[in-house]
């Protein structure tokens, strides 16, 4: 599909302010696709990757095949591609860094788990426990006299990004998030409740009502680290590629990634550059 096709489909699907918001997002996307010139990175092999607040990350379960599609067509919402059934088919899901991180620390953070701790007097705390803190988690919980119940689950990032705990996803894409494209984030409160309604998959397993409630009360489960960007992200915003352990050992795949993205660095789960 071309730009005119996306515009035509949008006009059929939406109306009012929602339509105008989406059309503006398409314009922003194509402006960045056609005019944005990424800066050449300065990393050398062995350098630790440092990511700034607002950096966007996305994992593709199709791995190299998925990356090839994204480089060719951009990262597009499931309204326009044959993608997974999603809560927000109008948008692409990305992880939006809430602070500056060394990549190795961010991977340690999301390779842990999200825990809900409950105690006396309606005490409740929800937070992420990094992988490096897991060995001492029970000691920490037992020291908290108010804690009498807890449950823990994988973080979403651990499931959908390359991580220490699964080998299914071998490709994570690092995007520059310092552009106007992030104004189309439906998980922010910048788009009001009425206008955001057509962008949410209102069905039996996740309703618009739940969406409005959840985005106003974000926590580590919902999550407060996620953005849903209307329409998509152009490949011109790709700065780097994070690979899992299997791809790290596969020179043929690394060469192919570099061929697809000659200006991007490739890094591993240690947070270090392995291909300049």
C-alpha positions as CSV (number, residue, x, y, z in Angstrom):
1,X,0.0,0.0,0.0
2,X,1.0,3.6,-0.6
3,X,0.3,6.8,1.3
4,X,-2.8,7.5,-0.7
5,X,-4.2,4.0,0.1
6,X,-3.6,4.5,3.9
7,X,-5.4,7.9,3.7
8,X,-8.3,6.4,1.8
9,X,-8.6,3.5,4.3
10,X,-8.5,6.0,7.2
11,X,-11.3,8.1,5.7
12,X,-13.5,5.0,5.4
13,X,-12.7,3.7,8.9
14,X,-12.8,6.9,10.9
15,X,-14.7,10.2,11.3
16,X,-14.6,13.5,13.1
17,X,-11.6,14.4,15.3
18,X,-10.4,10.8,15.4
19,X,-10.0,10.8,11.6
20,X,-8.1,14.1,11.7
21,X,-5.8,12.9,14.4
22,X,-5.0,9.7,12.4
23,X,-4.5,11.6,9.1
24,X,-2.1,14.0,10.9
25,X,-0.2,11.0,12.2
26,X,0.2,9.6,8.6
27,X,1.6,12.9,7.5
28,X,4.1,12.9,10.3
29,X,5.1,9.3,9.5
30,X,5.7,10.1,5.8
31,X,7.6,13.4,6.6
32,X,10.0,11.4,8.8
33,X,10.2,8.6,6.3
34,X,11.2,11.0,3.5
35,X,13.1,13.7,5.3
36,X,14.6,12.4,8.5
37,X,18.3,11.7,8.3
38,X,19.6,9.6,11.2
39,X,22.9,10.6,12.8
40,X,25.8,8.2,12.4
41,X,26.5,6.5,15.7
42,X,29.9,6.7,17.3
43,X,29.9,3.2,18.9
44,X,32.8,0.8,18.6
45,X,32.8,-2.9,19.1
46,X,32.7,-3.6,22.8
47,X,31.2,-0.3,23.8
48,X,28.3,-0.3,26.2
49,X,25.0,1.1,24.7
50,X,23.5,4.0,26.5
51,X,19.8,4.8,25.8
52,X,18.2,8.1,26.6
53,X,14.8,8.7,28.1
54,X,12.1,8.5,25.4
55,X,14.0,5.9,23.3
56,X,11.4,3.5,21.8
57,X,12.0,-0.3,21.5
58,X,10.0,-3.0,19.8
59,X,10.6,-6.8,19.5
60,X,9.5,-8.8,16.5
61,X,8.5,-12.4,17.0
62,X,9.1,-13.0,13.2
63,X,12.8,-12.1,13.9
64,X,14.8,-11.6,10.7
65,X,11.8,-11.9,8.5
66,X,10.0,-9.4,10.6
67,X,12.9,-7.0,10.5
68,X,13.1,-7.2,6.7
69,X,9.4,-6.3,6.5
70,X,9.8,-3.3,8.9
71,X,12.9,-2.0,7.1
72,X,11.0,-2.2,3.8
73,X,7.5,-1.0,4.9
74,X,8.0,0.5,8.3
75,X,6.5,-0.7,11.6
76,X,2.8,-0.5,10.9
77,X,-0.3,-1.1,12.9
78,X,-2.4,-4.3,12.4
79,X,-5.2,-2.3,10.7
80,X,-2.9,-2.3,7.7
81,X,-0.9,-5.6,7.9
82,X,-1.6,-9.2,8.8
83,X,-0.4,-8.9,12.4
84,X,-1.4,-10.3,15.8
85,X,-4.8,-9.6,17.2
86,X,-4.2,-6.6,19.4
87,X,-5.8,-4.4,22.0
88,X,-5.0,-1.4,19.9
89,X,-5.1,-2.5,16.2
90,X,-4.8,1.2,15.2
91,X,-1.3,1.5,16.8
92,X,2.1,-0.1,17.2
93,X,3.2,-1.2,20.7
94,X,6.6,0.0,21.8
95,X,8.5,0.3,25.1
96,X,9.1,3.9,26.0
97,X,12.1,4.4,28.3
98,X,11.1,6.4,31.3
99,X,14.7,7.4,32.2
100,X,18.2,7.1,30.8
101,X,19.6,3.6,30.9
102,X,22.6,1.6,30.0
103,X,21.1,-1.1,27.9
104,X,22.6,-3.8,30.1
105,X,20.7,-2.4,33.1
106,X,17.4,-2.1,31.2
107,X,17.7,-5.8,30.1
108,X,18.4,-6.8,33.6
109,X,15.4,-4.8,34.7
110,X,12.9,-6.3,32.3
111,X,14.3,-9.9,32.5
112,X,13.0,-10.0,36.1
113,X,9.4,-9.9,37.0
114,X,6.5,-7.7,38.0
115,X,5.3,-8.2,41.5
116,X,2.2,-7.2,43.5
117,X,2.7,-7.0,47.2
118,X,-0.2,-6.7,49.6
119,X,-0.3,-6.2,53.4
120,X,-2.1,-4.7,56.3
121,X,-4.3,-1.6,56.2
122,X,-4.9,-1.9,52.4
123,X,-1.2,-1.6,51.7
124,X,-0.4,-2.5,48.1
125,X,2.7,-2.0,46.0
126,X,3.3,-2.9,42.4
127,X,6.8,-2.8,41.0
128,X,9.4,-4.6,38.8
129,X,12.1,-6.7,40.4
130,X,15.2,-6.8,38.2
131,X,16.7,-10.2,37.4
132,X,19.8,-9.4,39.5
133,X,17.6,-8.9,42.6
134,X,15.6,-12.2,42.2
135,X,18.0,-14.3,44.3
136,X,17.3,-12.2,47.4
137,X,13.6,-11.5,46.7
138,X,12.3,-13.7,49.5
139,X,14.7,-12.2,52.0
140,X,13.4,-8.8,51.1
141,X,9.8,-9.8,51.4
142,X,10.3,-11.5,54.7
143,X,11.8,-8.4,56.1
144,X,8.7,-6.4,55.3
145,X,6.4,-7.0,58.3
146,X,3.4,-5.6,56.5
147,X,3.7,-8.1,53.6
148,X,1.5,-11.2,53.8
149,X,0.6,-11.8,50.1
150,X,2.3,-11.4,46.8
151,X,2.3,-12.7,43.3
152,X,4.7,-12.3,40.5
153,X,4.8,-12.7,36.7
154,X,7.1,-12.1,33.8
155,X,7.4,-8.5,32.5
156,X,5.9,-7.9,29.1
157,X,9.3,-6.9,27.8
158,X,10.7,-10.3,28.7
159,X,8.1,-11.9,26.5
160,X,8.2,-9.6,23.5
161,X,11.9,-8.5,23.5
162,X,15.1,-10.5,23.4
163,X,15.8,-11.5,27.0
164,X,17.6,-13.9,29.2
165,X,14.5,-16.0,29.8
166,X,13.3,-17.0,26.3
167,X,14.9,-17.5,22.9
168,X,11.8,-17.1,20.7
169,X,12.3,-13.4,20.1
170,X,15.8,-12.7,18.7
171,X,15.3,-9.2,17.3
172,X,14.7,-6.0,19.2
173,X,14.6,-2.7,17.4
174,X,15.8,0.5,18.9
175,X,14.1,3.6,17.6
176,X,14.8,7.3,18.1
177,X,11.8,8.6,20.1
178,X,12.7,12.3,20.0
179,X,10.2,13.2,17.2
180,X,6.6,14.4,16.8
181,X,5.6,10.8,16.0
182,X,5.1,10.2,19.8
183,X,2.3,12.8,19.9
184,X,0.2,10.0,18.5
185,X,0.5,7.8,21.6
186,X,-3.0,6.7,22.7
187,X,-1.7,5.5,26.0
188,X,-0.9,9.1,27.0
189,X,-3.7,11.4,28.0
190,X,-3.1,13.9,25.2
191,X,-5.8,12.3,23.1
192,X,-9.1,12.7,24.9
193,X,-11.4,9.8,25.8
194,X,-14.0,10.4,23.1
195,X,-11.5,10.7,20.3
196,X,-9.4,7.7,21.3
197,X,-12.4,5.3,21.4
198,X,-12.2,4.2,17.7
199,X,-8.6,3.3,18.2
200,X,-9.3,0.6,20.8
201,X,-10.4,-3.0,20.1
202,X,-13.6,-3.0,22.1
203,X,-14.4,-6.7,22.4
204,X,-15.1,-9.4,25.0
205,X,-11.6,-9.8,26.3
206,X,-10.7,-6.1,26.5
207,X,-13.1,-3.2,26.5
208,X,-12.9,0.5,25.8
209,X,-14.1,1.1,29.4
210,X,-11.2,-1.0,30.7
211,X,-8.8,0.9,28.5
212,X,-9.9,4.3,29.8
213,X,-9.6,3.1,33.4
214,X,-6.2,1.5,32.9
215,X,-4.6,4.4,31.1
216,X,-5.6,6.8,33.9
217,X,-4.2,4.4,36.5
218,X,-1.0,3.0,35.1
219,X,1.2,0.7,37.1
220,X,4.0,-1.8,36.4
221,X,1.4,-4.4,35.2
222,X,-0.6,-2.2,32.7
223,X,2.2,-0.9,32.0
224,X,3.5,2.5,32.6
225,X,6.4,1.8,30.3
226,X,4.4,1.2,27.2
227,X,3.3,3.5,24.3
228,X,0.9,2.7,21.5
229,X,1.7,4.9,18.5
230,X,-1.0,5.5,16.0
231,X,-0.4,4.2,12.4
232,X,3.3,3.3,12.9
233,X,7.0,4.2,12.9
234,X,9.2,4.6,9.8
235,X,12.4,2.6,9.5
236,X,14.4,5.8,9.2
237,X,14.1,6.1,13.0
238,X,15.9,2.8,13.6
239,X,19.2,3.5,15.5
240,X,20.2,0.0,16.6
241,X,19.3,-3.7,16.7
242,X,19.4,-5.8,19.9
243,X,19.9,-9.5,19.2
244,X,19.3,-12.6,21.4
245,X,22.0,-15.2,22.1
246,X,21.1,-17.4,19.1
247,X,21.5,-14.5,16.6
248,X,24.6,-13.3,18.4
249,X,26.4,-16.5,17.4
250,X,25.1,-16.5,13.8
251,X,27.4,-14.5,11.5
252,X,25.2,-14.9,8.5
253,X,22.2,-13.3,10.3
254,X,24.4,-10.5,11.7
255,X,25.7,-9.8,8.2
256,X,22.1,-9.7,6.9
257,X,21.0,-7.3,9.6
258,X,24.0,-5.0,8.8
259,X,23.1,-5.2,5.1
260,X,19.5,-4.2,5.8
261,X,20.6,-1.3,8.2
262,X,24.2,-0.2,7.3
263,X,24.0,2.8,9.6
264,X,22.7,1.0,12.7
265,X,24.8,-0.7,15.4
266,X,24.0,-4.3,16.6
267,X,24.3,-5.1,20.3
268,X,23.8,-8.2,22.5
269,X,22.1,-9.0,25.8
270,X,25.2,-7.9,27.6
271,X,24.3,-4.4,26.3
272,X,27.5,-4.2,24.3
273,X,28.0,-3.4,20.6
274,X,29.1,-6.5,18.6
275,X,28.8,-5.0,15.1
276,X,29.5,-1.3,14.4
